[in-house]
């Protein structure tokens, strides 16, 4: 019981360690994932800063609004060119410049759906192949002399400014305001010509902060035709307040996948280690239990040996009184004045005494330790001697015995081999009926081993009893003691051989001894 509790404690500790390592790896994977996201966000911020710096440069050179024709080629180069190391790893897929209302002013690359509320509220949306990031940054705003912040304005193509019928332009063309001559509004005259070329940014703008004669801030000359109620919505619609980036997450996914497989390998190693420690502990526990059982078995074996010696001594001492009883019975039966009834009873005493003595002799023989003293023997000679010793039984029961096989020399203890053969042949004699047949054959199985078989045509042994007949005191004969075949198996195992009982077709049994070592091998 104590060993089981200790095993449960060890297994629980190993499981806790495995769960701790699993939680650690999950936390580390989450940390790596968040670090990769942060790195991707930082790269997006770098792109936004680069775009902001470029827009400020255009505004600084032009002194006013930025032309869409100048801005979008640069955005396309950022999306498609990827010549800069900063953008090569970020894999920019799309970009849009937004006004205050979240509407696109200029764009490049893949189209961006700005209608989704989660994008505007959370600032980013992660997809299967890309991530969309909203970066509200300062895109080129400047301060006027009065301290008013003037945002960067992106002008649409001049065709939209000069052609009121072009689709998509929201403001119609107006006549010059009162006080402005057609000559002073040079842009109006120039833009009505079909062959006019859009002037440069520096030629069409004036520095912000100048004022007209009426005290209002001076507008660019080509926008002075707008009414105040139209000019302010125009500025809100074309002013830059932020941008949206679509960045590929292939490198992000590659880093996450690499880290995932790394963590998986670590967890696999941790699992193997935990399972290995568990198996090692289980084997250790089993080994400890087996050692305890072995110690107990040794104690029991020692006790059985002592009991065996005591029983053998008792059997040996019992034979002497039996011999005395047998001798007295013989004396009584031989007296001339003994009545026939007494003589008959004394013969019964002698027969029963012989049976008990035979059983005691077999028990003593079985309980005797087997010390094998090997030497080279001619197996055929040993078989013939045992057969000669059983001639009287063979002739009395009209049994025909035949010895077959080739001459074989083996290494064995001669006395033990004689006893094993005698018991096997005596068992066969008892098994067959009158006019039965017994066959003994020996042959080589290979260059180093031989085989011996004893066959009979008796009733045979049922398949369910072929392993039990070698147990002590198990017998199928009425007059058997059940120790003959047990002694045979004891001798066979002492030599390192094997014995088995097989059916003899069409009738009878076969006792086969294998792995007899040939002499000289």
N, C-alpha and C positions, 0 to 999 in steps of 0.2 A: 504493500500500500504506500509506503514511504517513497519507493522508487517511482511509482506512478505520479505522485504529487510533484516530485522533483522534475520528472519529464514534462509534465504540464507547465511547470514554471519556466523551464528552459524553452519550450516551444512558444509559450506566450511572450517571452523576452525576445526571441528571434522574430516573431511576427511584429512586435512593437518596433524593433530596429528596422525591419523592412518597410513598415508604414512610415517611419520617420524619414528614411531615405527617399521614399516615394513622394512625400510632402515636400521635402527639400528640393527634389528635382523639378516638381511642378512649380514651386515658387521661383526657382532659378530660371525655368523656361518662361514664366510670366515676366520676370525681370528683363530677360534678354529681348522678349517681344516688345515690351514697353520701351526699352532703350532703342530698338530698331525704329519704332514709331517716332520717338523723339528725334532721332537722327534724320528721319525723313521729313519731319516738320521743320527742323533747322535748315535742311537743304531748300525747302520751299520758301522759308524766310529769306535765305540768301538770294534765291531767284527774284523774290519780290523787291528786295533791296537793289538788285541789279537793274530791274525794270524801272524802279523809282529814280535811280541815279541817271539812267539814260534819258528819262522824260525831263528831269531837271536840266540836263545838259542841252536838250533841244530848246527848252524854254529860255535858258540863259542866252543861247545864241540868237534866238529869234526875238526875245524880249516880250513875248505875249503868248497867245494860244498856240497849240501844237497841231500841226496838220495830220490828219488821219493817214494820208499817203506816205508820210515820213515814219509813222509809228508802226503800222502793221507789218511792213517788210522785216523790221527788226524782231517783232514778235514771231513771225514765221521762221526766222533764222534760229531763234531760241528753241522753237518746237522741232524743226526739221533738221537744222544743221548739226547740232551736238558736237561742235568742234572744241568747245571749252570743256576742260576736265571737270569743272563744277557741275555742268549739266549732263555730262556723259553718264555719270553714275546715277543721277536722279531720274533720267529718262522722262523728261517733260513731254506730255502728250497734248495738252491744250491749255490756253490761257485766255481770260476775258477781263477787260477793264470795265469797272462798274461805276455808275453814278450813285448819287445819294439814295435813289429809289431802288437800287439793286438791279437796274437795267443795264445791259451791255452797251458800252460806247465803242470799244474796239476789241477784236478777238482774233485768235489764230489757233489752228489745230482742231481737235475734235469738238463738236458742239457740247455745251454744258446746259443741263436742265436746272434752271434756277427756281422752278416753281415748287420744288419740294421744301416743305417747312423745316424738316430736320436739318437740312443743309444751312439754312439761314439762321436757325436757332443755335445749333451745336457748333457750327463753324467748319465741320468736316463730315464727309461721308465715305465709308470704306466699302468698296465693291470687290468683285471677284478678281479683277485684273488691274484695277487702278483705285486711287484715292482722290477725292475732290476736296480741296482746302480753300477756305475763304480767309484772306489776309487783309484786314482793314489797315492799310498803311498810308502814310503821307506820301502821295504821289506828286510831288513838285509844287506844293503850295508856298506862296511867298507872302511877305508882309509889306503893306503899303506904307507910305509916310505917315498916314494917320493911324497905323496900327491895325488896320483891317486885314484879315486874312483873305487872300485872293486865291481860290483853288485853280488848279491847272484845267484849262479848257481844251478839249480836242475838237477841232473843227472838222465837219464832214467834208467830202469832196466839193469843190467849187461849183460843180454842175448842179448840186442840190441847193447851194446858196443862191445861184443866179437864175435858175429855172423853176418858177413857182409851180409849173405843171408837172414836174417830175414826181413820180409816185414815191411816197415815203417821206417827203419833206413836209413838216407840219406847219411851217409859217409861210404865208403868201408874201409876195414882194410888194412893198409900199413905195409910194412917191416920197421924195425928200421932204423933211419937215420944213415948216415955215422958217425962213431965215437962212435956209441952206440953198445955195444955187446948184444948178446942175453941173456947173464947172467945178465947184468945190467938192462935190461928191464924185471924185474921179473914179472911184471904183464902180459907180453905177454905170458910167459911160463905158468903161472898159469891159464890164461883164456882159453888156448887152450885145457885144460883137460876137458872132459865132466863131470867128477865127482867133479869138483872144486866148492867150496862154496864161494859166493861173500864175499870178505873181508869187514871189518868194515870201516867206514868213516875215522877214525883216522889212521888206518893201511895203507890206500891207498893214503893218501894225505900228502902233506908237506905244511909248512907255505907259504902263498903267500908273495912274496917280495924277496925270495931267487932267485939267478940268476945262470945260467949255466956258464961254463967256457968261452963261447963266449960273455958274457955280457947280454944275453937276460933274461927276467924274467923266472924263472923256473916254468914249468907246473907240474901238477900232473903226477906221473909216468905212469899211464895208459892212458894218453892223449899225451905223448911225441911222439908217432908215427905219429901224425897229422902234416901235413904241415901247415905253417903259414897261407896260403890262406884258409885252411879248419878250422883251430882252431878258427880264429876270427868269422866266421859265426856261428860256433857251440856255442860260448859264447853268441852271439846275440840271437840265437834261444832258448837257455836254461836259459837266465838271466831273473830274475823277475823284472818287472817294475810296476806292478799294479795288482789289482784283481777286479773281478765282483761278486756281491752278488745278489741272488734272495731271497727276504724276503716276507713272507706272509703278506697280509694287512687285515687279518680278524679282528685283534684288532683295526686297524685304522678305518675300516669300521664300527665296532661296536661303537667306540667313536663318529664317525661322525653321525651315525644313531641316537644314543642317544641324541646328541646335536640337531639334526634336529627335532626330536619329541618334545624336550624341547622347542625349538623355536616355533614350530607349536602350542603347547599348549599356550604359551605366546601370540602368535598372535590371537589364538582363543579367549582367555580372553580379549585381547585388542579389537577384533572385537565386542564381546558381549558388552563390556563396551561402545564402540562408538555407537553401535546400540541402546543400552539402553538409553544413553544420548540423542541420536537423538529422540527416541520415547518419552522420558520424556519432551524434549523441545517441540515436536509436541503437546503432550497432554497439556502442559502449555499454548502454543499458542492457542490451541482450547479452553481451559478453559477460557482464557482471552477474546477470541472472544465471547464465550457463555455468559460470565458475562456481556459483553457490550450489547449483544442482550437481555439478561434478564433485564437489566436496561431499555433498550428501550421498551421492552415488558411491563414492569411495568408502565412505563410512558403512553404507549398506552392503557393499561388496565385501568389505572386511568382515562384517557380521555374518554374511552368508558363507564366507569361507570358513569361519569358525564353526558355524552350524554344520557345514558340509563335513568338516573334519570330525566333528562330534558324532554326526550320523554315520559316517563311514566307520568310525571306531566302534560305535554301538552295533553296526551290522557285522563287523568283524568279530566282535565278542559274542554276538548271537549265534554265529555259526558253530562255535564249540559246543554249547548245550544241544544244538540240533544234531550234531554228529553223535553226541552221547545218546540222545534219544533214539537216533537211527540204529546205533549199535545195539542198544538194549532190545529194541524191537526185533532186530535180526536174531539175537540170541534166543528170545522167547519163541520166535517162529521156527527155530531149528531144534527145539527140544522135542524129544520123541514122545514125551508124555503130554505135550500140549494138545488140547482138543482142536479140531478143525476150525471151530468158530474163532478161537483165539488166534490161530495162525492167519486166518483171513483178516482179522482186525489189525494184526501187527503189520501185514503187507500194506494195508491202507495207511497206517502210520508212516511206514517207510516211504510210500509214494508222496504223501503230503510233505514230509520232511524234505524230500528231494526237490519238490517245487519251490518251497520256501528258500532252500539253500541256493537254488539256481537264481532266484530273484535277488537274493542278497549278494551273490557273486556279480550279477550284472550292475547292481547299484554301486557296489564298491568299484567296479571297473569304470563306471561312468563318472564317479566322483573323483577319480584319481587324476592328478594334473598330467597334462600331455607334454612331455619333453621330447621333441623330435630330434632324432640323431640320424641325419641323412648319410646315405652312402649309395654307391651305384649298385643297382639290382636289375636282374633279368626278370621283367614282369611276367613272362611266360612260365618261368620256373616257379615263382611264388603262386601263380594261379594253379598250376598242376599239383603243388603240394597241398593247397587248401581243398582242391577237388578230391584228392586221395583221402584226406581226413574225413570227407563227407560221403565216401563210397557206401558205407553201411546204410545211411539214410536214403541215398539215391536208389540203392537196390531194393530196400524194403518198400519204398513207395513207387517203385517201377517208373522212375523218372530218368529221362535221357538227357545227359548234359554234354554239350559240344563246345570245344574251345576253338576259336577262330582268330584270325589276325596275323600280323607279321611280328617277328621278333623285335622287341622294344626294350631298351635299357633306360631306366629312369633313376632319379635320385629320390630316395624315400627312406623312412624308418621301416626296417623289415618287419619287426614285431607288430607295429601299429598297422602296417599295410596288410599283414596276414589277418589281423583281427577284423579290419574293415571288410576285407573280401569274405571272410567266414560269415560275418553277420549278414552281408548282402545275399550270399548264396543260401544261407539258412532261411532268410526271409522268403526267398524265391521258392525253396522246397516246401515251406509251409503254405505258400500261396497257391501253388498249382495242385490240381487234382491228380488222381492216379493216372499213370501213363502220360504225365505232363512232359514238357520240354523246356530246358534252360539252355541259354547260349551266352557264352562269355567271349568277348572280342576286344582286341587291343589294336590300335593303329596310330600312326603319326598324323598329326594335323598340320604341322609345318616343320621348319628346320629345328625348332627348339622345344616344341610341346607335343604331347601325346594325349590320347583319350582312351578311357576304359568304359565298357558298357556291359551290363548284366541284364539280359532279356528273359522274360518268361511268358508263357501263354496262359497265365492264370486269369482271374476275374478282372484284374487291373485296378487302378485307383481312380475314383471320381475326380474330376477337375477341381472341385472345391476343396478337396482334401489333400491335394498334392503338396501343398506347403505345410500342412499340419502334421504329416506323418513323421517329420523329423523332430517334432517336439517330444520331450520326455513324457512317458506314460500314455502316449497316444498310440493305439493299436487297432487294427481291424481284424485281428486273429483272436479266436477264443482262448487259445493257450498262450498268447504272446504277453510279454511284460511291458512293452512300449518303450524299452530302452535300447533295443538293438540298433535301429536306424538313428537314434539320437547319438549313440556312440560313434556310428559311422560318420555322421556330419561333424562331430567333434574332432575326429581324426583328420577328416578332409580339410577342415578349416585350419587346423594346426599346421598342415603342410602348405597352406596357401592355395589349395585347389578349390574347385567348385563342384557341387553335386546337385542334380535336379532329377525330378521324376517326370517321365513323359509317357504318353500312351504307346503301346506296341500294336501296330495294326496287323491283323484285324482284331487281335485279342491279346490282353496281357498288359504288362508294364515294362518300362525301360528305366533303369537307374544309370545315369551317365555321369562319370567323373571326368572333368576337363582340367586343362592347364597343368597336366603332369609334366614336370620339367625333365627333358631328356638328359641323360648322363653326358658330361663333357660340354654342356652348354650353359 
